[in-house]
Amino acid sequence: MRIVVSGRLPDVVRERLEAQHEVILNLHDAPMARADLLDQVANSDGLLCMITDRVDAELLDRAPNLKMVANCGVGYDNIDVADCSRRGILVSNTPGVLTEATAELTWALILAISRNVVSGDAYTRAGRFRFWAPLHFLGTEVSGKTLGIIGMGRIGRAVARRAAGFQMPVCYYSRSPLPEDAAAGFEGEAVSFDALLERADFVTLHLPLTRETQHLIDAAALARMKSNAFLINTARGPVVDETALVGALRSGQIAGAALDVYENEPALAPGLAELDNVVLLPHMGSATWETRTRMTALAAENLLAGLAGRQPPNCLNWPSSRSADT
């Protein structure tokens, strides 16, 4: 069969696909141009896409032979899963493999924003470090502060487990109660959304983007946070109203923010990049050699299974009419 891969793959993953199918590859770091992607899927049976690719009606109309879409990422808001299901196209994602890397980056952002790591680095590189001074680059201690986690899936729980090392009390907001086995490894208190915002010194987001979660952190939510609190987002950009966040950061309504994702990625809300009390990263939560290799390998495994008529390990829309062991 013919497969389109819209992003670069490790050689071992690419070779596995090429051993079984004809593979059209994007050999560049930049995302495949939309026009090229639409042209390439026209005669393809499978698509291994990146989270930057929109799999929508326009693309699906161009791909009458498409049988399987394997997303390289745990979030799949870039894919119209319902439309794929109507057309009989399987969709998969890559959960689990990026949990630890994203949790690690969350803590990197917490420490960076609270201890002025980025501004201190820039100051030193610019040759401005002339002497030690008792009131230079004063930050906020993390140890003993309250960590508020919104969304307690795999990543949220991994972040919570690491809080013990900083002796941080954890409170969390989850749309559904955690099963007992999921709560193992950390101590935390389930609270309401408003109570978390009012209590936490660090509010970190770990929930998917849905109609319900879009702009969950809006002007009203930001107003509930402490004036010395920090917002961390490694989930999805549109969960935060970025314009409202810029206003809150400018006015001192909250102390700072650290973001790895953006509402209109890769564009930033006007004024965000000019602020001193924000750390901005280029969507690199899963950016380790180990994790990106696991992600692409799992996406390839999903794709090969679907094209072979088997249920992919992480299928999002396996038809109930088909046997699970097909």
C-alpha positions in Angstrom: 0.0 0.0 0.0 1.0 3.7 -0.3 1.7 5.6 2.9 2.3 9.3 3.4 4.5 10.4 6.4 4.2 14.1 6.9 7.2 14.5 9.3 10.8 13.2 9.6 11.2 9.8 11.3 14.1 8.0 12.9 15.8 5.7 10.5 14.7 2.5 12.3 11.0 3.6 12.1 11.3 4.7 8.5 12.9 1.4 7.5 10.2 -0.6 9.2 7.5 1.1 7.1 9.5 0.9 3.9 9.9 -2.9 4.4 6.2 -3.3 4.0 4.8 -0.5 2.0 5.6 2.3 -0.5 6.4 5.4 1.7 6.2 9.0 0.7 8.4 10.9 3.2 8.8 14.5 4.3 12.6 14.8 4.6 12.5 18.3 6.1 12.2 19.5 9.7 9.4 21.9 8.7 5.9 20.6 8.4 4.8 19.3 5.0 3.2 22.2 3.1 -0.6 21.9 3.1 -0.8 21.8 -0.7 1.8 19.0 -0.8 0.0 17.0 1.8 -3.3 17.3 -0.1 -1.6 16.2 -3.3 0.2 13.2 -1.7 -2.8 11.8 0.2 -4.9 11.7 -3.0 -3.7 8.2 -3.9 -2.7 7.0 -0.5 -4.0 4.2 1.8 -2.4 5.4 5.0 -1.3 8.7 6.6 1.2 9.0 9.5 0.6 12.7 10.5 2.0 15.1 12.9 0.0 17.2 15.4 0.5 20.2 13.1 -1.4 18.6 10.3 -5.2 19.2 9.9 -7.0 16.1 9.0 -10.4 17.6 8.1 -13.0 17.4 5.4 -10.9 19.1 2.8 -8.1 16.5 3.2 -10.5 13.5 3.5 -12.3 14.5 0.4 -9.0 14.4 -1.5 -8.2 10.9 -0.1 -10.8 8.4 -1.3 -8.5 5.4 -0.6 -7.5 6.4 2.9 -7.9 3.6 5.4 -5.9 4.7 8.4 -4.7 7.9 10.0 -2.0 7.5 12.6 -1.4 10.6 14.7 2.1 11.1 16.1 1.0 12.6 19.4 -1.4 11.9 22.3 -3.6 14.9 21.5 -5.7 14.6 18.4 -7.7 17.8 18.2 -6.1 18.3 14.8 -8.1 15.3 13.4 -11.9 15.2 12.7 -12.3 11.8 14.2 -16.1 11.8 13.7 -15.7 12.5 10.0 -13.1 9.8 9.7 -15.4 7.3 11.4 -18.3 8.2 9.0 -15.9 7.4 6.1 -14.7 4.2 7.7 -11.2 5.5 8.3 -9.4 4.4 11.5 -7.6 6.9 13.7 -5.0 6.3 16.3 -2.8 8.3 18.7 0.3 7.7 20.8 -0.6 7.9 24.5 1.6 6.9 27.4 5.0 7.2 25.6 5.4 10.9 26.3 4.2 11.0 29.9 7.6 11.2 31.7 9.2 13.7 29.2 6.2 16.1 29.4 6.1 15.8 33.2 9.9 16.6 33.3 9.4 19.7 31.1 6.6 20.9 33.3 8.9 20.9 36.2 11.6 22.6 34.1 9.1 25.4 33.4 8.0 25.6 37.1 11.7 26.1 38.1 12.5 28.4 35.2 9.7 30.9 35.9 10.0 30.8 39.6 13.8 31.3 39.7 14.4 33.6 36.8 16.4 31.0 35.0 15.8 32.4 31.4 16.4 36.1 32.3 19.5 35.2 34.3 20.9 33.2 31.4 20.3 36.1 29.0 21.8 38.6 31.5 25.0 36.5 31.8 25.3 35.8 28.1 25.1 39.6 27.4 28.2 40.2 29.6 26.2 42.1 32.2 27.2 39.8 35.1 29.8 41.9 37.0 29.2 41.1 40.6 27.0 39.1 43.0 24.3 41.3 44.7 21.9 40.3 47.4 18.8 41.6 45.7 19.5 40.6 42.1 17.2 38.1 40.4 15.2 37.3 43.4 12.7 34.6 42.6 10.2 32.4 44.5 11.0 29.2 46.3 9.2 26.2 45.0 9.6 24.0 48.1 6.6 23.9 50.3 4.3 25.8 47.9 1.0 24.4 46.8 0.8 22.8 43.4 -2.5 22.8 41.7 -3.0 20.3 38.8 -5.9 20.7 36.4 -6.3 17.4 34.6 -5.2 14.1 36.2 -4.5 11.8 33.4 -1.1 10.1 32.9 0.8 13.4 32.7 -1.0 15.1 35.5 -0.3 12.2 37.8 3.4 12.0 36.8 3.7 15.7 37.6 2.0 15.1 41.0 4.5 12.3 41.9 7.4 14.6 41.4 6.0 17.2 43.8 7.0 15.0 46.8 10.6 15.9 46.0 9.9 19.5 46.7 7.6 18.8 49.7 4.7 20.5 47.9 1.1 19.8 48.9 -0.9 18.9 45.8 -4.5 19.7 45.0 -6.1 18.7 41.8 -9.2 19.2 39.7 -10.4 16.3 37.6 -13.7 15.9 35.7 -14.0 12.4 37.0 -12.9 10.7 40.3 -9.5 8.9 40.1 -9.6 5.2 40.5 -7.6 3.9 43.5 -4.8 2.5 41.4 -4.4 5.8 39.6 -3.9 7.7 42.8 -1.0 5.5 43.9 2.4 7.2 44.1 1.3 10.7 45.2 -0.8 12.4 47.9 -3.2 15.0 46.7 -6.6 16.5 47.5 -9.4 16.6 44.9 -10.9 20.1 45.0 -13.3 22.2 42.8 -11.9 24.2 39.9 -12.4 27.5 41.7 -10.9 26.2 44.9 -7.8 25.1 43.1 -7.3 28.5 41.4 -7.7 30.3 44.8 -5.4 28.0 46.7 -2.5 27.0 44.3 0.8 28.8 44.1 1.5 27.0 40.8 -1.4 26.1 38.5 -0.4 23.5 35.8 -2.6 22.3 33.0 -2.7 18.7 31.8 -6.0 18.2 30.0 -7.1 17.7 26.4 -8.5 20.4 24.2 -12.3 20.0 23.8 -15.2 22.3 23.4 -15.6 22.3 27.2 -11.9 23.0 27.9 -11.3 25.7 25.3 -10.6 29.0 27.2 -11.1 27.2 30.5 -8.5 29.6 31.8 -10.1 32.9 30.9 -10.2 36.3 32.5 -12.4 35.2 35.3 -10.3 32.2 36.1 -7.1 34.3 36.1 -8.8 36.8 38.4 -9.3 33.9 40.9 -5.6 33.1 41.1 -3.3 34.5 43.7 -1.4 37.6 42.7 1.9 35.7 43.5 0.8 32.5 41.6 2.2 31.1 38.3 0.4 29.5 35.4 2.1 26.6 33.5 0.7 25.2 30.3 2.2 22.1 28.6 -1.2 20.8 27.4 -2.9 22.6 24.5 -2.7 26.3 23.8 -6.4 27.1 23.4 -7.2 25.9 26.9 -5.9 29.4 27.8 -7.4 32.7 26.6 -4.0 34.1 25.6 -5.2 37.7 25.3 -6.6 37.5 28.8 -3.3 36.0 30.0 -1.3 38.9 28.5 -3.6 41.4 30.4 -3.2 39.4 33.7 0.6 39.3 33.3 0.9 43.0 32.4 -1.3 44.1 35.3 0.4 41.9 37.9 -2.8 40.0 38.5 -0.7 36.9 38.5 3.1 36.7 39.0 4.0 34.9 35.8 3.4 32.1 33.3 5.5 29.5 31.5 4.1 28.2 28.2 5.1 25.4 25.8 1.9 25.7 23.7 -0.1 28.6 22.3 -3.6 29.4 21.3 -2.8 30.1 17.7 0.4 28.2 17.4 3.0 29.1 16.3 1.8 32.7 16.5 1.8 34.4 19.9 -0.8 36.8 21.3 0.2 40.4 20.8 2.4 41.6 23.6 3.2 38.1 25.0 6.8 37.9 23.9 7.6 41.4 25.3 6.8 40.5 28.8 9.5 39.7 31.4 7.4 37.5 33.6 6.8 34.7 31.1 8.9 31.8 29.8 8.1 30.7 26.3 9.1 27.4 24.7 8.5 26.0 21.1 6.2 23.1 21.9 9.0 20.8 23.1 7.3 18.8 25.9 8.0 15.5 24.3 11.3 16.5 22.7 13.7 13.9 23.9 15.4 11.3 21.7 13.8 8.5 23.7 10.3 9.8 23.6 10.2 11.0 20.0 11.5 7.6 18.9 8.9 5.8 21.0 6.2 8.1 19.6 7.0 7.6 16.0 7.5 3.8 16.5 4.0 3.6 18.1 2.5 5.7 15.4 4.0 3.3 12.8 2.8 0.3 14.8 -0.7 1.7 14.8 -0.6 2.4 11.1 0.8 -1.0 10.0 -1.9 -2.8 12.1 -4.7 -0.8 10.7 -3.6 -1.3 7.1 -3.3 -5.0 7.8 -6.9 -5.1 9.0 -6.0 -5.5 12.6 -7.1 -3.3 15.5 -4.3 -0.7 16.1 -3.0 -0.7 19.7 -4.3 2.8 20.3 -7.3 3.1 17.9 -9.7 5.9 18.7 -12.6 4.7 16.6 -12.5 0.9 16.1 -15.9 0.0 14.9 -18.0 -2.1 17.4 -19.1 -4.2 14.5 -15.6 -5.5 14.0 -14.0 -8.2 16.2 -11.3 -6.9 18.5 -9.0 -9.8 17.5 -9.4 -9.3 13.7 
